[in-house]
Amino acid sequence: MHAVLQTGGKQYRVTEGDTLEIERLGTEAGQTHTFDKVLLVSSDEGVKIGHPTVADATVTADVVEHKRGKKVIAFKMKRRKATRSTKGHRQELTVVKITGIKG
């Protein structure tokens, strides 16, 4: 059984036991988080596709930890103008382990 869920503006295909790095959630580490925006659920009985979400379908996950992603450097320069700017960014991430799919 697998599902497609939406969180943080991205879509993820998950099965039970998967570990994901997603955008930061407000749930504390060690707690359980429930995802309500489930776009597709596939099981032995068949496939349920939502319009836009599947009614009464949820995906539960345990929050393992919060961490920061790899640093990304954005460097901009205009030639012959002595204009340069460097900006860095580190994305806030949450590591979750999928424990159940209902739907």
Beta strands, then each sheet from edge to edge (+ up, - down):
strand 1: 2-7
strand 2: 10-15
strand 3: 19-23
strand 4: 32-35
strand 5: 38-42
strand 6: 47-49
strand 7: 58-68
strand 8: 72-78
strand 9: 83-89
strand 10: 92-102
sheet 1: 2+ 1- 5+ 6-
sheet 2: 3+ 10- 7+ 4-
sheet 3: 8+ 9-
end
